[in-house]
Amino acid sequence: MPIYVVGLMILMSGALVVYSLWPKNQDDSQTIQRRMIGRSRKEDITDIRKRAKASVAQKVVKNLAPFAMRPVMPKNAEEMSKLRLKLASAGFRRDNAATLFLGSKTMIAALAGIVATIFVWTKGDTFGHGAGTVLFCMGGGFMAPNLWLSMAASKRAEAVKNGIPDALDLMVISVESGLALDAAIQRVGDEMRQVHPLLAEEMQIVTLESQMGIPRAEALANLANRTGIAEMRSLVAIVNQAERFGTSIARALRTQAETLRTKRRQAAEERAQKTTVKLMAPLILFIFPAILVVLAGPAALKMIQTLQENPAVMGKGG
């Protein structure tokens, strides 16, 4: 096996290790439900062994991450706050999330540099070309976690945005039935857990902040900052204005829900209209040549056969 293939396998293994050890939003309710249904003792022992191995690996990574994050440590507290906010937007709110993220950038860059060095050495490139290749791979490995984090935050924001109209409808029903706004937010967070779990989690965080003594306006502003969605910012602004001027919150929420639902429908129609343009490339590259072969192929073969049997026909045509 070539040595650069071995290096590539090492890089992929390191990336999988970092991904598997990255903190995730785990819910033990499913585990409890499985145990309530009934599981064999063998499955429980296997689960315990897996958790023990994962805990050992996490301890190793936690010990290495502080040293790996030193070269990429933010210069001031403001940059660290921005990083923590972006990690929170992607759903990672643990204390060690920033440490693991910064450490993963250094470790992936180092692994990419090692693999690139092995590849350049086996290929026998010059020093300048080899150094450029190694630096390019290290830069790509260093920026890969940032790209992944941006994609994760965008995916989470899209999921939260799609659930806002449904949550607003339920909130309108709760407010019109006599619940206060804080109780309505708590009820929405409980009821939307199965349908839109990410939005329900954000609502539950707002409820916890309100119970801790944080003003409602500030808790809602934190919600808008965590999600980073323009629709959520406008919703928070409308709720704050309705409370400030004493207008009906239910009417404001209903209007906002209708507006967001219209935007969601328009976005779906826009995607549907773009489908025709996006289908042009596969049609031209894959489907049209096959249709051309099926339709024009027999005629072309017949023409070639006729010309081969009667060469004089070609001479007369000339």
Residue pairs with C-beta under 8 A, 6 or more apart in sequence:
2 122
3 118
3 122
4 115
4 118
4 119
4 122
4 123
6 118
7 114
7 115
7 118
7 119
8 115
10 111
10 114
10 115
11 111
11 112
11 114
11 115
11 141
14 107
14 108
14 111
15 108
15 111
17 57
17 61
18 61
18 104
18 107
18 108
20 54
20 57
21 54
21 57
21 58
21 61
21 100
22 92
22 100
22 104
23 92
23 94
23 96
23 97
23 100
25 91
25 201
35 44
61 100
61 103
62 96
62 99
62 100
64 103
64 107
65 96
65 99
65 100
65 102
65 103
65 104
66 99
66 103
67 103
68 102
68 103
68 104
68 106
68 107
69 99
69 102
69 103
69 105
69 106
71 106
72 102
72 105
72 106
72 142
73 102
74 80
74 83
80 98
83 98
83 101
83 102
84 97
84 98
85 225
85 226
86 149
86 153
87 93
87 97
87 98
87 101
87 149
88 226
89 153
89 156
89 157
89 226
89 227
89 228
90 149
90 152
90 153
90 156
91 152
91 156
91 198
92 101
101 145
101 149
104 145
105 142
105 145
105 146
106 142
108 141
108 142
108 144
108 145
109 138
109 139
109 141
109 142
110 138
110 141
111 141
112 137
112 138
112 140
112 141
112 142
113 134
113 137
113 138
113 141
115 137
116 133
116 134
116 136
116 137
116 138
117 130
117 134
119 133
120 129
120 130
120 133
120 134
121 130
125 133
153 228
156 198
157 227
157 228
157 229
159 196
159 198
159 199
160 196
160 198
160 199
160 202
160 227
160 229
160 232
161 229
161 231
161 232
162 196
162 264
163 192
163 195
163 196
163 198
163 199
164 199
164 229
164 231
164 232
164 235
164 257
164 260
165 257
165 260
165 261
165 264
166 192
166 195
166 196
167 188
167 192
167 196
167 199
167 203
168 235
168 253
168 254
168 256
168 257
168 260
169 257
170 187
170 188
170 191
170 192
171 184
171 185
171 188
171 253
172 250
172 253
172 254
172 257
174 183
174 184
174 187
174 188
175 181
175 184
175 249
175 250
175 253
176 250
179 187
181 216
181 239
181 243
181 249
182 207
182 210
182 216
185 203
185 206
185 207
185 210
186 203
186 204
186 207
188 200
188 203
189 200
189 201
189 203
189 204
189 206
189 207
190 200
190 204
191 200
192 199
192 200
192 203
193 200
202 223
202 226
202 227
203 223
205 222
205 223
205 226
206 219
206 220
206 222
206 223
209 218
209 219
209 222
210 216
210 219
214 222
216 243
217 240
217 243
220 236
220 239
220 240
221 236
223 232
223 236
224 232
224 233
224 235
224 236
231 260
231 263
234 256
235 256
238 252
238 253
238 256
239 249
239 252
239 253
241 247
241 252
242 248
242 249
242 252
243 249
306 313
307 313
307 314
